[in-house]
Amino acid sequence: MPPGKTFDIRRLIAGLLGLYGAVLTVLGLTDGPAEVAKADGIRINLWIGLGLLAVATAFAAWARLAPAGREDR
């Protein structure tokens, strides 16, 4: 890995959003009827988790396809 890509903040954000999205997706898949009823019949944990996974994927793709350039001063 080139030295400039070691501490790319986009990778950190993608990792954190991906981790949190995975946890919410699992919780959303295992929600009981009481939790679904609280959210007006919507599996909100599942949808938010999937959304976070999509954003994490976008951040990871952005970091891979458009690497940060080094600034020479």
Contacts in CASP RR format, 6 or more apart in sequence:
PFRMAT RR
TARGET T0000
AUTHOR 0000-0000-0000
METHOD contacts of the structure
MODEL  1
MPPGKTFDIRRLIAGLLGLYGAVLTVLGLTDGPAEVAKADGIRINLWIGL
GLLAVATAFAAWARLAPAGREDR
2 67 0 8 1.000
4 67 0 8 1.000
4 68 0 8 1.000
4 69 0 8 1.000
4 70 0 8 1.000
5 11 0 8 1.000
5 63 0 8 1.000
5 67 0 8 1.000
5 68 0 8 1.000
8 63 0 8 1.000
8 67 0 8 1.000
8 68 0 8 1.000
10 59 0 8 1.000
10 60 0 8 1.000
10 62 0 8 1.000
10 63 0 8 1.000
10 68 0 8 1.000
11 59 0 8 1.000
11 60 0 8 1.000
11 63 0 8 1.000
13 56 0 8 1.000
13 59 0 8 1.000
14 56 0 8 1.000
14 57 0 8 1.000
14 59 0 8 1.000
14 60 0 8 1.000
14 63 0 8 1.000
15 56 0 8 1.000
15 59 0 8 1.000
15 60 0 8 1.000
17 52 0 8 1.000
17 53 0 8 1.000
17 55 0 8 1.000
17 56 0 8 1.000
17 59 0 8 1.000
18 52 0 8 1.000
18 53 0 8 1.000
18 56 0 8 1.000
20 49 0 8 1.000
20 52 0 8 1.000
21 48 0 8 1.000
21 49 0 8 1.000
21 50 0 8 1.000
21 51 0 8 1.000
21 52 0 8 1.000
21 53 0 8 1.000
21 56 0 8 1.000
22 49 0 8 1.000
22 53 0 8 1.000
24 45 0 8 1.000
24 46 0 8 1.000
24 48 0 8 1.000
24 49 0 8 1.000
24 52 0 8 1.000
25 45 0 8 1.000
25 46 0 8 1.000
25 49 0 8 1.000
25 50 0 8 1.000
25 53 0 8 1.000
27 45 0 8 1.000
27 46 0 8 1.000
28 35 0 8 1.000
28 43 0 8 1.000
28 44 0 8 1.000
28 45 0 8 1.000
28 46 0 8 1.000
28 49 0 8 1.000
29 46 0 8 1.000
31 43 0 8 1.000
31 45 0 8 1.000
31 46 0 8 1.000
35 45 0 8 1.000
36 42 0 8 1.000
36 43 0 8 1.000
END
